[in-house]
Amino acid sequence: GINAEYGVTHVIFDLDGLILDTEILYDQAIQAVLDPFNLTYTYEIKQKVMGRKYHDAMEMIRQELEVPLTAEELVSQSMAHLKEMFLKCDVKPGASDLIRHLAARGVPMCNATDSTTQEY
């Protein structure tokens, strides 16, 4: 068949960080919320919250930096920044070429993400 040459029958992409360069956007959005309080979202804090659900991460950031907002407010405000940023998000180098290549060969594709629908 058309896919036999590559042995590829289907492709599932992880949208965040693989197709779209979103990781830096999360950092920028969080920092934008913290700026009015002269607080810094450090790499040390980022390491502590990586892999957690967004709300849980915001609660940890709130506690770690003693942010005078609730976790819900941190989520809401950072999501407002992200909404604008996602509209300008860059596709990772090579992603468009790979998608076009697979599409031209009839390989079914889809995106997977553990982000919430609120984020997209």
C-alpha positions in Angstrom: 0.0 0.0 0.0 0.9 3.7 -0.1 2.3 3.6 3.4 4.1 0.3 3.1 7.4 1.9 2.1 7.7 3.6 5.4 5.8 1.2 7.6 3.8 4.1 8.9 0.1 3.6 9.1 -1.0 6.4 11.4 0.6 9.3 13.3 -0.4 10.9 16.6 1.4 14.2 17.3 1.8 15.8 20.7 0.7 19.3 19.9 2.5 21.1 22.8 6.2 21.5 22.1 6.3 19.1 19.1 4.2 20.9 16.5 3.7 24.3 18.2 6.4 26.1 20.1 4.2 26.6 23.2 6.4 25.9 26.1 8.0 29.4 26.2 4.5 30.9 25.9 3.4 29.3 29.2 6.5 30.8 30.9 5.9 34.2 29.4 2.2 34.2 30.4 3.0 33.2 34.0 5.7 35.8 34.2 3.3 38.5 32.8 0.9 37.8 35.7 3.7 37.9 38.2 5.3 41.1 36.9 2.9 43.5 38.7 4.0 41.9 42.0 7.7 42.1 41.2 7.9 38.3 41.4 10.0 36.0 39.1 9.0 32.6 37.7 12.4 30.9 37.9 13.6 27.8 36.3 13.8 26.2 39.8 10.1 26.8 40.3 9.3 25.7 36.7 11.1 22.3 37.5 8.8 21.8 40.5 5.6 22.4 38.6 6.5 20.6 35.3 4.1 17.8 34.4 1.4 18.9 36.8 -2.1 19.9 35.9 -2.2 23.7 35.2 -4.4 24.6 38.2 -2.1 22.5 40.6 0.9 24.2 39.1 -0.6 27.6 39.7 -1.3 26.7 43.3 2.3 25.6 43.8 3.5 28.9 42.2 1.2 30.9 44.4 2.5 29.2 47.5 6.1 29.2 46.5 6.2 32.9 45.6 3.4 34.1 48.0 1.5 35.6 45.2 -1.4 37.7 46.5 -3.9 35.9 44.1 -5.8 32.7 44.3 -4.8 29.8 42.0 -8.0 30.4 40.1 -7.0 34.0 39.5 -3.5 32.9 38.3 -5.1 30.4 35.9 -7.6 33.0 34.6 -5.1 35.8 34.1 -2.4 33.6 32.6 -5.0 32.0 30.2 -5.9 35.5 29.1 -2.3 36.1 28.1 -2.0 32.7 26.5 -5.1 33.2 24.4 -3.4 36.1 22.6 0.0 34.4 22.5 -1.4 31.2 20.9 -2.6 33.2 17.9 1.0 34.1 17.2 2.6 30.8 18.1 5.3 29.5 15.8 5.3 26.1 14.3 8.4 24.1 15.3 11.1 23.8 12.5 10.3 20.9 10.2 6.8 20.3 11.6 5.0 21.7 8.5 7.2 19.8 6.1 6.6 16.6 8.0 2.9 17.1 8.1 2.8 17.9 4.4 4.9 14.8 3.6 2.7 12.5 5.6 -0.5 14.1 4.2 0.8 13.6 0.6 1.2 9.9 1.3 -2.3 9.6 2.8 -1.1 8.9 6.3 -3.9 9.6 8.8 -2.8 12.1 11.5 -4.2 13.6 14.7 -3.1 15.8 17.6 -3.0 14.8 21.2 -2.5 17.0 24.1 -3.0 17.0 27.9 -3.9 20.7 27.8 -7.4 21.6 28.6 -9.9 22.8 25.9 -9.8 26.2 27.8 -6.2 26.5 26.7 -7.1 26.1 23.0 
